[in-house]
Amino acid sequence: MALLPTFTTLGSGPTVLMLHDADGDHLTFAPQVETLASAGYRAVAWDMPGYGYSAPIEPYTFKTLAESCLTLIDALQGGPVTLVGHGMGAMVALEVAVRQPSAAGRLVLCAGGPALDAQATEDWVSPRLQALDAVLAAGGSMEALAQTLVPQFIGTGALPEGVLLANHALSKVYAGSYRRALEAMPTFSRGAEALVRLHVPTLLVGGEDDRCTPTIALQALAQVLPDARHVSLPHVGHWPQLEDPEGFDGALLDFLATRRVLH
């Protein structure tokens, strides 16, 4: 049995569980926790194993991450939940839905999902690992890493407050956990043959300026998933929910209000 990960929660109503990227923790969904709670939902944002106060897991794989997420879903006792995954969190959300379709009534995949090919994965992971190695070799901190990485991957219209929060969240990540998450990302193995059978209402949200998960990758994923639609936010990079919270929240709330949960 996986250990229960730590999480924050606010509000009451249908459960929306938010899964952050490798680049941050639950704080990267801080604006959405308040928005969702105000709109009549129970907003939950976890700290992925090895992040925040969540215990690390061994081995560190998408299988064990999904098991940890399912343990949390069971503990929340909210019936099928809406899973909102950002970056690597989108991959975890998909893994959960494939393994236990009854756990996820809806999916929101934000700037994440299977890469188009091995080169796309390399383009996402390598700059982060190289920056981590360089910072640590120079005796620097995760704060220095955040100041190096975040400006590279935001969009031209990013909300300054959102950029500050992205920096703050990444600066709090443990270096060892960050490395393990990055090394795990290329092992995500759910391809079209598994995803085409995933009959779950799905919203894909990305930024037009995102170089990690470009628009073409989300459009391709939307063609594979049987019940999916794609929204692209202009002048936004890899943190849509922080760079344009108004646009992201609008798309999210519209999806939650209009798409029925499949049981």
C-alpha positions as a printed Julia matrix, in Angstrom:
263×3 Matrix{Float64}:
   0.0    0.0     0.0
   1.4    3.37   -1.03
   1.84   6.01    1.65
  -0.72   8.8     1.63
   0.86  11.87    0.0
   0.38  15.27    1.59
  -2.06  17.7     0.04
  -3.92  20.96    0.51
  -7.68  21.22    0.2
 -10.3   23.96    0.18
 -14.03  24.07   -0.42
 -16.7   21.43   -0.75
 -18.46  19.81   -3.66
 -17.27  17.61   -6.53
 -13.57  16.84   -6.09
 -10.96  18.32   -8.42
  -7.51  16.85   -7.74
  -4.56  18.81   -9.13
  -1.24  17.12   -9.91
   1.74  19.44  -10.35
   4.69  19.23  -12.71
   8.25  18.17  -11.88
   9.08  21.9   -11.83
   7.08  22.75   -8.72
   4.74  21.58   -5.98
   1.13  22.19   -4.91
   1.76  25.94   -5.0
   1.7   25.91   -8.8
  -2.07  25.42   -8.5
  -2.6   27.96   -5.72
  -4.78  30.3    -7.84
  -6.96  27.38   -8.97
  -7.51  26.1    -5.42
  -9.19  29.38   -4.49
 -11.07  29.7    -7.79
 -12.46  26.17   -7.67
 -13.45  26.41   -4.0
 -15.29  29.65   -4.71
 -17.11  27.98   -7.61
 -18.47  25.12   -5.51
 -15.82  22.44   -5.86
 -13.57  20.66   -3.4
 -10.14  21.7    -4.64
  -7.26  19.4    -3.75
  -3.62  19.91   -4.73
  -1.13  17.19   -3.84
   2.59  17.18   -3.34
   3.92  14.41   -5.56
   5.98  11.77   -3.69
   9.36  13.28   -2.84
   7.95  16.81   -2.99
   6.95  18.96   -0.03
   6.19  16.7     2.93
   5.19  13.7     0.78
   7.42  10.72    1.44
   9.61   9.56   -1.45
   8.79   6.26   -3.14
  10.88   3.43   -4.47
  11.06   2.67   -7.32
  10.2    6.07   -8.77
   8.02   5.13  -11.73
   4.74   6.16  -13.25
   3.23   2.98  -11.87
   4.16   3.87   -8.28
   3.19   7.51   -8.77
  -0.23   6.4   -10.05
  -0.61   4.05   -7.08
   0.15   6.94   -4.73
  -2.43   9.1    -6.49
  -5.03   6.33   -6.3
  -4.33   5.99   -2.57
  -5.14   9.67   -2.19
  -8.29   9.39   -4.32
  -9.49   6.54   -2.13
  -8.78   8.56    1.02
 -10.71  11.55   -0.32
 -13.83   9.4    -0.73
 -15.25  11.73   -3.33
 -16.26   9.24   -5.98
 -14.8    9.72   -9.47
 -12.67  12.86   -9.38
 -11.59  15.34  -12.0
  -7.83  15.03  -12.42
  -6.0   18.2   -13.48
  -2.39  17.44  -14.37
   0.31  19.93  -15.32
   3.38  18.78  -17.22
   4.55  15.53  -15.63
   1.35  15.62  -13.59
  -0.6   15.21  -16.85
   1.29  11.97  -17.46
   0.46  10.78  -13.94
  -3.2   11.64  -14.55
  -3.23   9.6   -17.75
  -1.53   6.68  -16.01
  -4.17   6.76  -13.26
  -7.0    6.85  -15.8
  -5.58   3.95  -17.8
  -4.98   1.82  -14.7
  -8.29   2.56  -12.99
 -10.78   4.27  -15.31
 -13.45   4.4   -12.6
 -11.27   6.76  -10.5
 -11.16   9.6   -13.01
 -14.43  11.0   -14.25
 -12.76  13.78  -16.22
  -9.24  14.78  -17.2
  -7.66  18.19  -17.69
  -4.19  17.93  -19.2
  -2.28  21.2   -18.88
   0.93  21.61  -20.87
   1.68  17.92  -20.62
   1.14  14.41  -21.88
   3.04  11.97  -24.07
   5.74  13.59  -26.15
   5.57  13.42  -29.93
   8.82  11.43  -30.06
  12.04  10.69  -28.2
  13.6   13.94  -29.38
  10.73  15.95  -27.93
  11.26  14.26  -24.57
  14.97  14.99  -24.78
  14.28  18.64  -25.54
  12.12  18.86  -22.39
  14.35  16.95  -19.98
  17.92  17.71  -21.04
  17.94  21.49  -20.48
  16.6   20.95  -16.96
  19.1   18.23  -16.05
  21.97  20.24  -17.5
  20.91  23.34  -15.6
  20.57  21.32  -12.39
  24.06  19.85  -12.79
  25.55  23.26  -13.54
  23.91  24.93  -10.56
  24.87  22.19   -8.12
  28.45  22.05   -9.46
  28.75  25.77   -8.78
  27.44  25.33   -5.24
  24.16  27.0    -6.14
  20.65  26.41   -4.82
  17.33  25.4    -6.28
  16.42  29.09   -6.11
  19.27  29.78   -8.53
  18.02  26.98  -10.74
  14.52  28.48  -10.79
  15.92  31.86  -11.77
  17.73  30.14  -14.63
  14.96  27.88  -15.91
  11.66  29.7   -15.49
  12.55  32.68  -17.72
  13.46  30.25  -20.5
  10.05  28.62  -20.62
   7.49  31.36  -19.92
   5.51  33.12  -22.61
   5.73  36.7   -23.77
   2.49  37.64  -22.0
   3.06  35.88  -18.69
   1.5   37.51  -15.64
   4.42  38.73  -13.47
   2.83  37.45  -10.27
   2.46  34.03  -11.85
   6.11  33.98  -12.87
   7.11  34.82   -9.3
   5.0   31.92   -8.01
   6.52  29.52  -10.56
   9.98  30.6    -9.41
   9.05  30.18   -5.75
   7.55  26.72   -6.25
  10.57  25.4    -8.15
  12.96  26.88   -5.6
  11.32  24.73   -2.89
  11.8   21.42   -4.74
  14.44  19.04   -3.39
  17.28  18.63   -5.86
  17.3   14.84   -5.54
  13.55  14.57   -6.1
  13.77  16.87   -9.09
  16.46  14.72  -10.68
  14.46  11.53  -10.12
  11.32  13.07  -11.61
  13.21  14.26  -14.68
  14.85  10.87  -15.13
  11.45   9.16  -14.87
   9.77  11.28  -17.53
  11.24   9.48  -20.58
   9.89   6.18  -19.21
   6.23   7.16  -19.69
   5.0    4.38  -21.97
   1.31   5.0   -22.6
   0.98   5.36  -26.35
  -1.91   5.71  -28.75
  -2.95   2.06  -28.4
  -3.75   2.59  -24.7
  -5.04   6.15  -24.89
  -7.5    5.53  -27.72
  -9.46   3.3   -25.33
  -9.67   6.02  -22.68
 -13.3    7.16  -22.92
 -13.03  10.02  -20.44
 -14.08  13.62  -21.18
 -10.78  15.45  -21.52
  -9.7   19.07  -21.83
  -6.22  19.84  -23.11
  -4.91  23.32  -22.31
  -1.59  24.66  -23.5
   0.27  27.85  -24.19
   1.1   28.96  -27.71
   4.64  29.84  -26.56
   5.27  26.53  -24.76
   8.48  24.94  -26.03
   8.17  21.94  -23.66
   4.73  20.8   -24.79
   4.08  22.61  -28.05
   0.62  23.13  -29.49
   1.17  20.46  -32.14
   1.76  17.84  -29.42
  -1.51  18.65  -27.65
  -3.4   18.72  -30.94
  -2.03  15.27  -31.78
  -3.08  13.97  -28.35
  -6.56  15.44  -28.79
  -6.89  13.39  -32.0
  -6.0   10.18  -30.16
  -8.25  10.58  -27.12
 -11.87   9.69  -28.01
 -13.54  12.54  -26.09
 -11.13  15.48  -26.03
 -10.95  19.12  -26.96
  -8.0   21.48  -27.05
  -7.64  25.09  -25.94
  -4.54  27.14  -26.71
  -3.78  30.3   -24.73
  -1.91  33.06  -26.62
   1.38  34.49  -25.35
   1.59  31.77  -22.68
   4.43  29.32  -22.05
   4.76  26.21  -19.91
   2.74  27.4   -16.88
  -0.71  28.29  -18.33
  -2.43  28.18  -14.93
   0.02  30.75  -13.53
   0.85  32.82  -16.59
  -2.79  33.36  -17.57
  -4.91  32.23  -14.6
  -7.98  34.04  -15.9
  -7.86  32.31  -19.27
  -6.99  28.93  -17.77
  -9.64  29.12  -15.05
 -12.27  30.17  -17.57
 -11.55  27.15  -19.77
 -11.45  24.85  -16.73
 -14.72  26.05  -15.2
 -16.5   25.91  -18.55
 -15.33  22.32  -19.01
 -16.41  21.33  -15.5
 -19.81  22.91  -15.97
 -20.61  21.41  -19.37
 -18.98  17.98  -19.5
 -20.67  15.14  -17.71
 -18.69  12.65  -15.66
 -18.6    9.16  -17.1
 -19.08   6.4   -14.51
